[in-house]
Amino acid sequence: MRAARLIKMVLLLQSRPSMTAAELARELEVSERTVTRDAQALSEAGVPVYADRGRAGGYRLVGGYRTRLTGLARGEAEALFLSGVPGALREMGLEDTASAARLKVSAALLPSLRDAPSTAAQRFHLDAPAWFSEPPTPESLSAVAEAVWDDRPILARYRRGGPGGTDVERDLEPYGLVLKAGVWYLCARVPDHAGPGPGSFRVYRVDRFTFVQATGQAPGRHAHFARDAGFDLPAFWEERAEQFARSILRTEAVVRLSAEGARRLPYTVDPVSARDALSAGGEPDERGRVTVTLAVESAEVAHTQLAALGPEAEVLAPPELRARFARDAQRLGALYSPPHPPPPDA
């Protein structure tokens, strides 16, 4: 879009003494003629873009001109990148910070572009939670988020196994938060106080924290922890999510699938399990059906998931799961069989 390109052009010229039309065209991925028109538009809008003529000429900003975008505070700039997830910002206590950042950006834009933030907000929105569920905001989320932003170690009590489980106490170095289907997770490093190593990274559900306290002010504690510069939150989460998905798949089911059943399988069972099963499946039989061995959490869970495929899937094993589907088929047959005709009059 032209609005974004004009802003980028100003920022490029602001960061360098001068740039040729060819250099700007390459950075902006446009033609040199478009660069000329954009420079003229900026000049007419009051941005002092000056064109040096000649073979070694180019474009530069006059008089040390600076955009007001540089007035953003660090916290505002960081929150601005999350402005597409307003619910998440609100839950982490960052809504006011993001609002201030958006106002500063809007004030720095050209008058003709100041409707850009509202225009974008009316066209793109992220609704993270799953359908038909409104998970409550964890009480400790704001404190955890603050510790994540500031690289502050925390002391936390975590309830294992959900309600009714036992509490364990942990010193944690909170690295990052992940919002998955409406549930908040903390990726944190557990320091190895007894050994020379830096500790291990683990994942915690934030709604299972029963107590969270920053420990930087306690005697003998550091106010901040040294973040591992090589830690990649998206890559770490992807790896752990796949490990978790595989860890709960403790049994197997042998299933014969129609072509439609194979197509729908990744939408009814764990996608990792479906991918592995289909990639390892044999050739289709004469009726176009393929037999796969599917990793599942349990026979109970497999029954619920595979039932969604209806007649597009035939369970071959284990025997108890096949027998359960056979009973379902008998009951369905009884429900949908045509009614018996009334007996003739005697």
N, C-alpha and C positions, 0 to 999 in steps of 0.2 A: 504494500500500500504506500501511496505517496507520502502520507503523514509520517510514517515510520522512517521512510527514506530521507526526508528532509531533516528529521532529528538526528539520524545517524550521520548525515553530511556535516551538520554543525559540530557534532562531537568529534568527528574525524579531524576537521579543521582546527578545532580547539586543542587537540592533542599533538598537533604537528605545526611547525612554522609555516609550511606551504605544501600544497599538493597540486600536481598537474591534473588536467582534465582526464588524461588516460588513467592515472592512478585512482582518481575518484570513481571513474567509470568501472574499473576493475573491482574496487571494494564494494561498490553499490550494486554491481551486476546490472548496469544499464549502459546505454550508449553515451558517447561524449556530448551529443546534442542534448540528451536528457539532462546531463550534468549542467550544461549551459543554461537551460530553462529553469532548473531547480535553483541555481545560484541567483538568477534574476528574481525568482519568486521570493527567496530569502531576503534579498536586498530590498525589495519593495515592501516586505513585511517589517523592515527595521533592523534586520540582522546585518551588520556591516561586513558583508562579503566583498572583497576587492579582487579583481581579476588583473593579474600581471600579464601584459601582452608579450609576444615574442616566443622564440623557440624554447627558451628556458623558463617561460612564464608558468603561471598556475593560479591557484586560488588561495587566499589567506583571509584571516579575520583581522580587522583593523583595531588598533587601540587596546589590545589585550582583552578583547570581548570574551566574557565567560557566561555560559548559561547558568540559570539558577538551579539546575538539576544537581550541582555539586553541593547544594545546601542540605542534602539529605543526611541525617544521622545514620550511623551504622545499623541500629535496630530498625529504623524506618526502611532503609534500603533492603534489609533482609526480609522484613515483613511484606514488602511490596511484591516480592517474587511469589508469595503465597496468596496474593489477593484473589486468585481464581478459586480459592476454597474458603469462602466466607464462614461456613460452619466450623471448619477446623480452626480458623483464626479466633473465632469467638470462644471456642472451648479452651484454647490455650491462653486466653487472656490477652491476645494481641490485636483485637479489633480496633482499638483506639489508635495504636501505633500505625497500623496499616492505613487507617483513614487519614492521619496526618501526612503520611508519605504520599498518598494519592493527591491530596490537596497541593502539596509542594510541586509535584510533577505537573499538575494541571496549570498552576500559576506560571510555570516555566515555558509552557507550550505557546506557540503562536496563537493569536486570537482565533484564526480560522480553524485551528486544530483542537481547541479546548473541549469540544464535545467528544473527542476520541475515547476517553475512558468510559463514559456512559454508553457510547455506541458499542464498544467491545463488550461491556457487561450485559447488554441486551442481546448479544449474539452467542456468547459462550458462557456456560455455567457447569460446574462440576458438582454433582450430587453423589457423595461418596457412599453413604449407607446403602445396604441392600433393601430391596422392596419389602414392604410389610413389616418393617422393624424400625424401631426408634430407640437405639441403645442409649442409656443415660450417660451423661458426661461423668467420667471418673472424678471423684472429689480431689484426688491428688494430681490431676493432669496439669493444672496451672503451675504447681510447684515443680513438677518434673520438667515441664517445658522451660521454665526459667533456668533451671540447672543445666539443661541441654544448651541453651543459648549462651550461657556464661562459662561453660566448661567447669562447673562446680561439682565436686564429689558430693554424694548424698549417702545418708544412712537410711535404709528402707527395710520395712517388714513386709514380707510377701506371703500370701496365703496359697499354699500348694493345694491343687486339686479342687479349687473353687470353694463354694460355701461348705462349711463343715470340715474343711481341711486344716492342716496344721500350719502355723506361722513360722517362717524362718527369717533371720535377720542378716542383711547383707550390706557391706560397703560396696558402693557402685560408682563407676565413672560413666555418667550418662552421655552416650555419643549421639543418638538420634532417635526420633519418633517416627513411627509408621502408622498410618491409618489404613486399615484393611477391612473392607466391608463393614464400616461403622465401628470397628473395634480398634482401640489404640494399643500399640505395642512399643516398648522401650528396648532399643538395642544398646546394651551397656557392657562395659568391661569390668570384670570382677578382679580387683588387684590381688596379686599373689604376695601377701605380706610375709609369708614364711620362706619364699624362694627368691631366686634372682630374676625370674622371668617377669614380664609385664602383666601377666594374668590372662584370662580367657574371656572371649566375648560370648554373651548369652542374650536371650530374648525373654522379656517379661511382659505379661498383660498388665496394662496400667490399672485396670479396674480391680486387680487383685492386690494392689498395694494397700495395706491398712495403716501405714505410717511412712511419711517421707520427711526428711530433714536435711537441709544443707549442713555439711560438717566443717566448712572452711573456718568458722570462728572458734571451733573447739580447740583446746590445748593440744599441741603436737600435730595438728592437722594442717594441710595445705589449703589455701583459699581456692586454688584452681588446680586441675590436673593437666598433665602434658598430653595433648591429643596426638594420637598416632597419625601423622600426615598421610600415610598410605591407606588409611581406612576409607573404604568406598561403601557408603550406606546402601545405595541401590543394589550393588553387586552382592554385598553381604546378605541383604534381605532375600534376594532371589535364591541364593544358595541355601539359606536356612529354611526358606519356605518349601523348597523342593525336598530337602532332607526330612522336614516334618511330615510332608505329604507321604513320603515313602515309609517313614517309621510307623505310621498307623495302619499301613496295609499289611496285615499279619497273616492273611489266609488267601486262598485262591478259588476262583470259580472258572469252570470251563463252559464257554458259551458259544453257540452257533448263531451267527448273525446274518441277516439279509443285507443287501447293499444299503438299504435305508437304515437298518439297525446300526451298521458300521458307521454311517455318516452321523447318526445322532448320538453315538456312544460317548464322545467327549463332552457332551452337554448333560449327561445323566450321571456319570461317575467321575472320579478324580481325573482331570485331564492328563496328568503324568502317567497314571495307570493305563488310561485308554491309549495314549500314544505308544507306550511300550508294548501293549498287547497287540495292537494293530500292526506295528512294525515287525513283530515277530510271528504274526499269523501266517498260515500256509496259503496255498492257492485256493481260490473259490471252487466249490464243487459244481456239478452239472446244473444246479439250480441257482448258482451265483452266490451261495452262502459260504462264509468263511468261519472257521472254528478258531477261537482265541482262548488263551489262558490269561485271565484277568486277576490282577492283585486287588483284593478288597479288604476293607477294615474288618468285617465279620459277615457271617451268613445273614444276620438280621439286617445290617446296612445294605448288603448286596441285594436282598429281596426288595427293599424299598426303592433302591435306585433302578434296578433292572426292570421292575414292574412298569416303569414309565415307558419302556420300549414296546410293551404289549406283545403282539405276535411277531414283531421284528427280531425277537431274541428267544432262543431256546436254551435253557440251562441244561447242561449235560452232567455236571458234577459240581459240588459233592452231592451224593444221593439225597441227603436230607433237604438240601435247597431245591433240588429238582422235584422232590415229593411235595414241597410246600407250594411250588408253582402249579403242580398238577391239581392240588386241592383248590387253588384259586381258580383254575380253569373250569373245574367241575362246578364250583359255585357260580361262576359267571355264566356258564352254560345253562344252569338252572334258572338264573335270573332272566336271561334273554331268550330262552326257548319259547316258541309260540304257544299260546294257551291251548289247552285241550278243548276240542269242540264239545258242546253240551250233548249229553246222551239223548238219543231219539225218544220221542214220547212213547210210552208203553201203550 
